[in-house]
Amino acid sequence: MIQTDLQARAQRAAQICRDRGITQLQVAEAVGASQPQISRILHGKGLRQSRLFEEVCLYVERFEGGVTPDAVRANEDLMKALAATWDGSAF
């Protein structure tokens, strides 16, 4: 993900928090991080693709009606886990 994509996703997450009344402390407790870490992410400071960034975005995005396919595809840990465990069958 390039920097502008990260910034756009962080801005979207911040907007969802404002729209839904989700506090930074609530997000921090849900993902096991500190409030200052969440603040930096939601304000787009020092962004980089990381597990915490992904967890924060996925947590917040679920309040907007679900996780998007693009968000799932962008989650490298999830994609690796699926590739390692799924045998390709439909059921």
Buried (B, 14 or more C-beta within 10 A) or exposed (E): BEEEEBEEBBEBBBEBBEEEEBEBEBBBEBBEBEBEBBBBBBEBEEBEBEEBBBBBBBBBBEBBEEBEEEBEEBBEEBEEEEEEEEEEEEE
